[in-house]
Amino acid sequence: MPETPESTAELDVAPVTDAPALPQLVDRVTDFDAFVAARGEALLRMATLLTGDPGRADELVRSALGRAYLRWTRLRRGDDPEAYIRRHVVRQHLLRLRLAPSRRMVVLSDRATTSTPERETTWALLARLPRRQRAVLVLRCSAEMSDEQIARTLGCRVRTVRVDAERALARLDEAVRP
Amino acid sequence: MTDVETLVRETLADREVLAPPVGGLAEAAIASARRRRLRRHTLGAVVACVVAGLLSTGLVAVARHALGRSPTVGWSTTSVPTGWQVVSSRGLQVAVPADWPVNADTGCARAPFSITRDPGTVLDCEVAPRRPGTEVTIQPALAYAERDDALKGRPTSTEQVSLAGAPAILFRGSYPDGRAALVLTVPGIDVQVAAIGPDPALLERVLQTTRVVEVDDVGCSRDLLSRPAWDRPRPGPAIRPGSPTSVSVCLYEGTVLGASTRLTGRQASAVVAAMSAARAGPVPDDPRSCVAGLSESSPMWLQLRYADGSEQDVRVRFSGCRARWMASPTGVSQVSVALLRATLVPLRTNLPFGSDLPRR
């Protein structure tokens, strides 16, 4: 059965550069590997909290990294390649894009959570929030991003981020309050 | 910070452990990027064909006259000379004289001519000096010849070329012992073919046979196809190979074709015999021999072709301590050492194998 094609949704992608010269290609691969080694875990963590599904998180991050790799030299010249990748992960998730199934063997962690009944309830409630509200909370409470950074990531106004956060917290507060 | 926000922070921190591990992520992302770029190149080639078709209707003469210059010059490729063999790996296909051994370089006892494709274990020899033979290697585009210390300070050149539409980079250099180095790299698929030897004309002739292929001459696709529904463990019936006229062997490294060959005659018969002798169903899992963190290798894909033009696909899973079987649309059999010997030895991958698999 053919693989599901990756979507080519309209995201703010930079044009792909032409084939790089050999030394640049070496540098690109080495640098990209180093970046993934340093920041891949944080991206996977964010995507897992965003989706609640480690497999889906892996697909999102892999796809976003793949896009980034194609324009790595240009991204590196910019300020923050991680912001570009994070933006793709979040927006692809929000757009519910279908991605090619992961070909990477994903071994789910067998580390136990230190959960309490209260956290179990909160986790379940987070899953019921609208995707954007949940994304706002994950980016704010786990990725420790400012409202301005979240707005840039989501492609919306800061005011919208604040409203989403307030609504999400109010909903959770109402649900967990005894 | 509100109480509920604190609770959210604690909950999210608690769930971070669910995140998948980062190992292999960069390779998977690069593979994804390669597929994306290959699709784009394919589309570009289609567009180029359409444009070429339009131009050939008469506009080309007008355009050339107006521009006053010729189209982009590409790397001139030639067809496979008679008596040469074709070797493919990772989406690059190159031809060399038929008597050149494949993956025969052990570092110490080098053949005068050789073609090496990845995967292949090549030991470096610390004692015997390397003989100045001619070697051609298809390898990931990470092992650039220009990074070779022996080429530092030597005259080299790099030029952008077009390999039948695919952008490529041609590197030329020369070693102090007089050998020339020609390396043709295709960044779109991160693969290169490196040719090193005393005769630059021969190297150039070899590199001019290079092709970027999605499906190689023996019928193996560059990218591992998605797992078919029939590739699953079931009790039987056993695979019935019948009497194929040829067997194509496609061995994947990750999701990319590492090595391929087409077997005929006695070699194909050996595969059929091993397949016929295998018991129905998968090999029982053996948790005792499992090594933590060791995943199953990518499957080997066999294509059995028959005289009437029909085909039968067989996927073989043979590594690790579990999930070992060979499956076809009509049956499942145990993978055996005899089958691996019949396929991997002619493939000349230098891959060692040893496990508790049944001998036949």
Interface residues (C-beta under 8 A of the other chain):
Chain A: M1 P2 E3 E6 V16 D18 A19 P20 A21 L22 P23 L25 V26 V29 F32 D33 V36 A37 G40 E41 L44 R45 A47 T48 L49 P54 G55 A57 D58 V61 R62 S63 L65 G66 R67 A68 Y69 L70 A100 P101 S102 R103 R104 M105 V106 V107 L108 S109 R111 A112 T113 T114 S115 E118 R119 T122 W123 L126 L137 V138 C141 S142 L169 L172 D173 V176
Chain B: T2 D3 V4 E5 L7 V8 R9 E10 T11 L12 A13 D14 R15 E16 V17 L18 A19 P20 P21 V22 G24 L25 A26 E27 A28 A29 I30 A31 S32 A33 R35 R36 R37 R40 A141 L142 Y144 E146 R147 T158 Q160 P167 A168 I169 F171 T185 P187 G188 D190 L224 L225 S226 P228 A229 G254 T255 S295
